[in-house]
Amino acid sequence: MSPITQLSQLDPNQHYTYADYLTWRFEEFVELIKGKLRRKMSAPTAVHQTYSVNITSQVRAFLKGKGCKVFAAPFDVRLTRSTGPGDAQVTTVVQPDICVVCDLDKIDKRGCLGAPDWIVEIVSPGNVTHDTKTKFDLYEENGVLEYWIVYPGEQTVVAYVLDAHGRYQPVGEYAEPGPVPVTAVPGLVLEWADIFDDL
């Protein structure tokens, strides 16, 4: 069987697993959402990448010597709550812009197996529904403790935290200079001005 090197070789109506995903040899990054292939809409913009680096660098500095690790895309996160952990069982593989994992047993050489503690997605044009609905629901279902949606145009962070019933509740909307606390990582507070510093 010849290797899969082009998205056009795949059937968009087919149901795929992580075992299939591992055989693909694409130059672009793709995600699997409940067995369905989803390609990235476009390469991240300079502003998107700047904000990603701003957040990641603040988090990395705070976590140094502590028990959690921060990762930035591309980084495979295999969500397993509804399937099981085997490669042929996993049907959801996402590439969060930023994630923090505190249970280091979830980290292996291929990425993260299971839900990170905290995920940040930076909204890109054309990707709003994916981040605010599809991924919101996925992260909630899989028990990601905290989810941030960053809106670059509005320079706003909206933070959600799981409640006792496993549902996301908004805990803050940050659109002006000041502290932006991270509930899932006690003691970690980012500065709004440092997140949105694009000079």
Secondary structure, DSSP 8 states (H G I E B T S, - for coil): ---B-SGGGS-TTS---HHHHTTB--SS-EEEETTEEEE-SS---HHHHHHHHHHHHHHHHHHTTSS-EEEESS--EEE-TTT-SSTTT--EEE--SEEEES-GGGEETTEEES--SEEEEE--TT-HHIIIIIHHHHHHHTT-SEEEEEETTTTEEEEEEE-TTS-EEEEEEE-SSSEEE-TTSTT-EEEHHHHT---
